[in-house]
Every structure is written in C-alpha cells, then in structure tokens.
Amino acid sequence: MQAETSEFDVVVVGAGSGGIGAALAAGRAGRSVLLLEKAETIGGTVVRAGVSTWEPDAGGKGIPHEIYRRLTNIPNAVGIYSVGESLDSYGPGGARFVTGLCLIDPDKHYRDTLLRHGSPNGVRNRSYVQKHWFGVVFEPDAYLRVVGDMLGEMLGETGCCTIRTNTTFTDVQVEAGRVLSLRLDDGGSITAKAYIDCTGDGHLCIACKCEMMRGQEPKDRFGESDAPAEPVENVNGVTLIYRIARTDRRAVEPLPPDVPDECWWREDYPAANSVQMPCGDYLINMLPTLEGREFSDMDYETARAEARRRVLGHWHYMQDVLPKFRQYRLSWIALALGVRETTRVVGRYVLTENDLLAGLSGQSHDDIIAIADHAMDTHSQGGRGCVELAEPYGIPYRCLIPKGFRNLLVACRGASFSSIAASSCRLSRVMMNLGQAAGTAAAVAGEMGVDLPAVPPFRLRDANQCEL
Ligand SMILES: Cc1cc2nc3c(=O)[nH]c(=O)nc-3n(C[C@H](O)[C@H](O)[C@H](O)COP(=O)(O)OP(=O)(O)OC[C@H]3O[C@@H](n4cnc5c(N)ncnc54)[C@H](O)[C@@H]3O)c2cc1C
C-alpha cells in the first residue's frame, strides 16, 4: 500500500517559542498549517526545560503580549518580577556562592518588561538593574493551556491547523533550492508551499544540507572584536532548571547515596538565579549545570543523568549555606536540559556583534523585522563577558532565509546569528517574534504568489508591531 501524502500551505517543524509564533501567524492569515513536534508536548524550552521566564527585552510585543494578557485571566498563572537582593555566602573552603533573587512585584506592568538596554557604561550596575529591569514569570501548564486555546481557535478561523506531537521527519526531498516534501517517522509524507524550521538546532536545515555554524567563529570571519582569534568549538553552558516549593518543615534535604556532599565537577558550586513564581515557589537556574564542552562530549541521556545529580548536590549546598532555603523542598526537576546554543544556519545575512553594538541608530538594513536589547551573554566564554547594550538593535529578515533556499525559513535560536549575536537574541519572546514574522512571510508569499525571499519586509514588521 502506498504511504499517505498530505498537503499543507505551511509546515512548521518544532513547537517551541519560534514554532508557536510561526504556526499562529500563518494560521491566522488563513493558511493551512501543520505544526510538527517530536516531543510529547508543545512548548519547547519554555515548557519542557522549565524556562518559564521572559527576561527584560525590547522585543515582546505581538503574540507574546497576547499570551501574557490571556495568562492574566488565570489565577496565579503569571507575574512580573523585579530584581531583588543578591544572597552571598561563603562555603567551607571560603568559596563565594551567589544567588540572585527575582521577586514578584505587583506594582509592575508588562510594558515595564520591554526594556533592558541603557545600563551606564554597559556595566551591570545593581541599583540600575533594580530600578529598570523587570521580567515575566508564568506557570508552564497555564502557558500550555493558553497557547493550546490560541492554536485551537484557528480551527474555527482557518479550518486547518494540525498539531502532531511525538512526530518528526526522517527524510527531506530538496530540489534546486526548494524543499519538496518531508517523510515522517509514521511512514506518511507531507508537502507544503513553505517550510519553517523552528527546531532550535536547525535540524530541518541540516537535513536540507544548508551551510551551518557551531561554536565560536574566529574574529576574521565576521570582523567581531570580541571573537577569539581562532575558531573555538565550545558552545554556551547547559542548565537543568529545578523548582522548589515552601514547606512547613525546616530542614536540609538529605543527599541520595550517589551524590557527594562536595562540588565534584568544578572548583565551586555554580551561582544561581532564583525567580519567584506567582504561587511563591522558586525556579532555580544554575549558571550553568554542565559546561558546553561537557555537554558536547556526552550523549543526551548521560548528560541529563549527570545534570540531575548536580542539581541534587547544588540544592543541598544551597540549603546548607543559605538558611532561607531550609523552608523549601525540591518539588520538580525539568524534563529536558535547557540548551542555550548548538548549531546555527548561515543565512542571506548573519547578525553579528557589530549589529548589536551599532544599535538601531547605526544599522542601515531596510529589512528589520524584530528588535532585541539583551546583553551579549556568553556565560564566561571569553571576550568582554556580559556587556549591556546602549540601545536596541534590529534583526533583518535575511537572518531567517537560509542561503540558496526559496521556500524554507528558520525561526528559532538556530537562525543566522554569529555565536556572539546568538548569545543576546536567543530570548523566548524574540524567537516568538521571529516565528511570527516567518509565519506571516509564508502567508504573504502564498497570497502574492512569490518565493519567500521576495516578501516585502514591511509586511512582517507590522506583524510584530516592531516600531523603528
Ligand atoms: C537555562 C536557560 C535559561 C534561559 N533564560 C531565559 C530567560 O530568562 N528569558 C528568555 O526570554 N529566554 C531565556 N532563555 C532562552 C530561551 O529560553 C530559548 O533560547 C528559547 O526558548 C528557544 O526557543 P526556540 O523556539 O528557538 O527553541 P525551543 O523552545 O527549544 O523549541 C524547539 C522545539 O523543536 C522541537 N524539535 C527539535 N527537533 C525536532 C525535530 N527534528 N522534529 C520535530 N520537532 C523538533 C523540540 O522538541 C522543541 O520543542 C534561556 C535558555 C536556557 C537554556
């Protein structure tokens, strides 16, 4: 029997922040959409890796704002946090351990979370940060409900938005810069007019044999002053997020037998960022749990098992040195590792550190479709470290177009960014904005009967309410 072939206007592969933005934008524009997700649930890093926080960032209008507004209708689902005190302590060997606390701030609004840049001299000045930085924190289950409703509503609006979880592609047919079809792991095939890679790692682009980047590019590749002289294979560190909940019993939770009571993988326990949730729990983000190099050297399951041991050791240490946390218990460890960076596509344009430093006032691109202003956040991989930006910068549409392709876009952290640029713009709301632009581009291309690179960028800018 011949395997079934289904036809769609747009196929979005990967249902994280980028994929959700892309599917919603294309579907709302009346296109038939297939959203393909290999995991058991949609949501990607935000849901499965527990990164249900949106740091302050200039992007964040459009779909993320709509999600926020809907979340406010659910009790205890979402809050705005401000940066509180930093708890410092000294361990047995005199090692300094720092935990930044971000606390729910009922006086702040969503618009307060849309600004990060402007810290004096690019330095993280504590009083500036406490006065100007506010982020969003939400319950992953409520986010899934809201996003599920938004995707579901399109059934009525467009008659066709199909979500398939636990499904991926096994083969891709490409001809002359066009993706023709995908073979799925259930044996079926799909064809579409436009394909959008939202897999985070650019898996569809890799399968299409697009040119890819990994690790840190050398200085002379893009003329970035903070890049290393030679290429470096290392990628940004990986974090396994965990959650703690308040309890009536004050205690340091015991360590399981296979977890030592000292930091066995490096000199000191890594610092942590602790974000309070609307219900009073905290999300703990170790900075990081595994170094990028360690992660690259292990298979995924080994890396997650080792990260889990480190979480247990880290939590025990935190309770030991910071008595405040003895009133909490470890209540959840994320299902997936939080991966900041792997492979990136080489697009028609590669966003670099020079764009970030020039800012909107110094960039001359006429195809900017999203903005961002997060610091270059390379997690101690060299260069200047975490440099705050003077103003927001723009991301050109060409960063979403893999070189040589006509019906394929990439809208995720694997888009066409140098390693340094990716360290700034990978934020969830920015990825959702890229997805929204990509989904809109697929719809406009269909409406105009043109290839994706020919879509007028101003139509995409409007989708993100990206004011320049
Ligand atoms: C520890 C950590 C802390 C962070 N903190 C913040 C923060 O505070 N604020 C913020 O805004 N950002 C933060 N970020 C960054 C942000 O969370 C991510 O960069 C962003 O969510 C990535 O979105 P994405 O859509 O590119 O990828 P993802 O959310 O990873 O989605 C990719 C999806 O594609 C699916 N997929 C992969 N391959 C396939 C395939 N072959 N077939 C089908 N599906 C596939 C995956 O299962 C996944 O669901 C943090 C990241 C980490 C790791």
The ligand as a Gaussian input file, in Angstrom:
#p B3LYP/6-31G(d) Opt

LIG

0 1
 C       18.715000      27.776000      31.174000
 C       18.159000      28.770000      30.239000
 C       17.650000      29.961000      30.742000
 C       17.090000      30.883000      29.879000
 N       16.525000      32.011000      30.389000
 C       15.776000      32.793000      29.587000
 C       15.010000      33.861000      30.131000
 O       15.029000      34.123000      31.327000
 N       14.272000      34.606000      29.279000
 C       14.208000      34.330000      27.949000
 O       13.477000      35.002000      27.226000
 N       14.947000      33.341000      27.394000
 C       15.722000      32.561000      28.192000
 N       16.439000      31.532000      27.651000
 C       16.482000      31.348000      26.181000
 C       15.205000      30.774000      25.623000
 O       14.536000      30.012000      26.583000
 C       15.455000      29.896000      24.384000
 O       16.506000      30.381000      23.601000
 C       14.185000      29.866000      23.523000
 O       13.106000      29.389000      24.286000
 C       14.407000      28.991000      22.316000
 O       13.211000      28.915000      21.568000
 P       13.195000      28.117000      20.197000
 O       11.836000      28.189000      19.651000
 O       14.338000      28.577000      19.383000
 O       13.567000      26.596000      20.590000
 P       12.867000      25.574000      21.588000
 O       11.998000      26.221000      22.577000
 O       13.968000      24.703000      22.089000
 O       11.926000      24.725000      20.621000
 C       12.398000      23.810000      19.677000
 C       11.348000      22.720000      19.536000
 O       11.640000      21.917000      18.402000
 C       11.446000      20.569000      18.719000
 N       12.266000      19.784000      17.796000
 C       13.622000      19.709000      17.756000
 N       13.993000      18.906000      16.738000
 C       12.862000      18.474000      16.136000
 C       12.609000      17.624000      15.042000
 N       13.611000      17.047000      14.355000
 N       11.320000      17.373000      14.700000
 C       10.298000      17.956000      15.394000
 N       10.491000      18.764000      16.452000
 C       11.755000      19.029000      16.816000
 C       11.905000      20.483000      20.165000
 O       11.402000      19.322000      20.805000
 C       11.323000      21.781000      20.737000
 O       10.003000      21.613000      21.178000
 C       17.045000      30.607000      28.485000
 C       17.560000      29.417000      27.980000
 C       18.108000      28.499000      28.841000
 C       18.604000      27.211000      28.290000

